């Protein structure tokens, strides 16, 4: 699968499964599974030959995964449509409140116009919609040169530069 990471389009080994029967056993490899599957099969998944990530949608309660964050290299955040911004909130909460430092990946209806703002919330990889050009979407990460607020990405807001210049 092609994803955007570190400002580049890269091939990636992670495979995402949108839904699974609870008793399904995964083949070896790197899998992104739904939260419900993770919760039922957590112990088996921790012994899995490969990496395991979890996909969260806007309805999922982050408390259900908080204790396991140290065991997850990747959390995918589902964006089902352009107008559904709940996963932006999930990203900020995971980065700020829960101090999650693994990879946060935007999946679903991910478009160029959103990448800059997703990055500001702490998302660091993006699986752009298949009908869109990932190479073009990378440009969305630098659509704006000035940031007005603090955010999860750690970039200083413009008022800090003004304060420094005034000293």
N, C-alpha and C positions, 0 to 999 in steps of 0.2 A: 504494500500500500504506500502511496506517496503522501507525505506530510510536510508541513513547513515547520522547521526547527532552526533556531539560531539564525533566522533570516534567510534560510536556504530551503529549496525543495529537495527532499531526500527520500530514498526508499527506506521503508521501515518494516520490521518483521512482525509487528503486532497484528493480530487478527481479531476483529471484533465480532462477537456473536450477540445479536439483539435479544434473542430469547432462547431459553434452554429448559428442557425438562429437568426437574431437580435431581433426578438420579443419573443423568447423562454424565459419562466420564470423558474428560477431554483427552485428546491425543497430545503427545509431546509438542512443545512450542510455546510461543508467547501469545497469551489470550487476554482479551478484555471481555469480562463477563458482567451480566447485570447484577445489581446489588443483591437482589433476592437470592440468586444462585450462590453468590459469595457467602451470604449469611448461613445458608443451609450446608454448604460444602466447604467451609473455610479450612478445616483441619486437613481434608484431603487435598485441597488446592495448595496449601503450604508445603506439601510433599511433592507436588507436581514437578515434572521434569521440564522446566521452562519458567518464564516469568508470568505472573498473573496480575492483571489490572482490573479495576472495577469501573463500570459505567454508571453514572448517576444521572437521573433526570430531575427536573425541577420539583417534583413531588416528594423526592426522597428526603428523609430526615437525616441530616449529617451526624447526628448523635449515634446512629446505627453503625457508623464506620469509624468514629473518632478513635476508639481504642486500637484499631488495626492499622492506622495510618503508617506506622513504622514498618509494616510488612508489605506495603504497596509501593512499587516503583512508579506506577502510573495510575492516574484517575482521569477517566474520560468524562467530560461534562456534555450532556446532550442538549443541543439547541434545536428543538423541533420546528421552529419557525422564526422568522425575522423579528416578530413582535413578542416573542417569549423570552424575557430577560432574566428568568430566575437563576439560570446557571452563572450569570455574572455575579450574583449574590453568593452563590455557592463557592465560586472561586475566591472571592474576597474573604469569606469566612474561613475557608480551608487555609489560606495563606496567613491571615492576620490572627484569628482566634486560635486555630488549631496548630499553627506553625508548620503546616505541611510543606516539605521542601522537595518532594518528588515531582515528577512531570505531571502537569495539568494539561490535558488535551481537549480542545473544542472539537466536537463531532456533530454531525447532523446538517442542519441548514446553515452552514458556515460560509459567509461571503466576505469578499475583500473589504467592504465598507465597515465591517465589524472588527477586523483584526486588530487595529490600533487600540480600540477600547477593550477588547478581550485581553490583550497584552497588559494594559494598564491595571486590570483586575487580578493579574497574576497567572494568566494562562500562558504557557510557553511553547505549546505546539498546536498545530491546527490541521485538521483534515478537512480541506475545502470540499464543498459539494462537487461531485464527479462531473457535472456538466459545466463547471467553471475552470478557468485556466489558473492553475496553482502558481505558475511563474508570474503571471500578472498580479495575483493576489498578494504575493510577497511585498509588492510596492505599497500595499495598504498599511504595512507596519510603520511606514515613515511618512504617512500622509500629513501629519502635523509636526511642526518643529518645536512648538512651545506647549508646555503643560501648565495648566492653571491650578490644579489641585494636587495634593499628595495622593499616592496610590500604592498598590501592592507591588508595583514594579520598581519602587525605590527611586525613580527619577525625581530630581528636585523641581519643585514648581517655580514658575517665573518670578514670583515675589521674593524668593530667596536670593535670586541673582540681583534683583533691585536693591534688596537690603544690603548685600555685599558691596554693590557699587556705590551706595550712599555713605559707606563708612570711610 
